[in-house]
Amino acid sequence: MDRTEFEEVVDEVIAELPEWVVDRIDNLHVVVEERPRPDQIQKHGNLLGLYEGVMLADRGDHYFGAMPDKITIYRQAHLRMRLSPVRLRKQIRKTVLHEIGHHLGMSDERLHEIGWG
């Protein structure tokens, strides 16, 4: 899957988010990169995606003027899984939803419960 198609899949996932999710998203930027930086791999291990920011649940009354939270989806990590095109699209969707769940303040356990894990 080339970069353009990969980005289109990410965009489709975002466009299909349930209204309850869209209503809660605040100050968030989603990007696609080829691979994580070496320091990110050292800190987190192999990554399919990464959420960086202040989860909604942790924002206080003084949260304003902050740089946007960032979700990065790593294309090469997904391609290394060598999934069929259908399964690859499902995995990209799962990764995007998982990272958005972190933005919303969901734990890994909760994300697994709702199928975003």
Secondary structure in CASP SS format (residue, H / E / C, confidence):
PFRMAT SS
TARGET T0000
AUTHOR 0000-0000-0000
METHOD secondary structure of the structure
MODEL  1
M C 1.00
D C 1.00
R H 1.00
T H 1.00
E H 1.00
F H 1.00
E H 1.00
E H 1.00
V H 1.00
V H 1.00
D H 1.00
E H 1.00
V H 1.00
I H 1.00
A H 1.00
E C 1.00
L C 1.00
P C 1.00
E H 1.00
W H 1.00
V H 1.00
V H 1.00
D C 1.00
R C 1.00
I C 1.00
D C 1.00
N C 1.00
L E 1.00
H E 1.00
V E 1.00
V E 1.00
V E 1.00
E E 1.00
E C 1.00
R C 1.00
P C 1.00
R C 1.00
P H 1.00
D H 1.00
Q H 1.00
I H 1.00
Q H 1.00
K H 1.00
H H 1.00
G C 1.00
N C 1.00
L C 1.00
L C 1.00
G E 1.00
L E 1.00
Y E 1.00
E E 1.00
G C 1.00
V C 1.00
M C 1.00
L H 1.00
A H 1.00
D H 1.00
R C 1.00
G C 1.00
D C 1.00
H C 1.00
Y C 1.00
F C 1.00
G C 1.00
A C 1.00
M C 1.00
P C 1.00
D E 1.00
K E 1.00
I E 1.00
T E 1.00
I E 1.00
Y E 1.00
R H 1.00
Q H 1.00
A H 1.00
H H 1.00
L H 1.00
R C 1.00
M C 1.00
R C 1.00
L C 1.00
S C 1.00
P H 1.00
V H 1.00
R H 1.00
L H 1.00
R H 1.00
K H 1.00
Q H 1.00
I H 1.00
R H 1.00
K H 1.00
T H 1.00
V H 1.00
L H 1.00
H H 1.00
E H 1.00
I H 1.00
G H 1.00
H H 1.00
H H 1.00
L H 1.00
G C 1.00
M C 1.00
S C 1.00
D H 1.00
E H 1.00
R H 1.00
L H 1.00
H H 1.00
E H 1.00
I C 1.00
G C 1.00
W C 1.00
G C 1.00
END
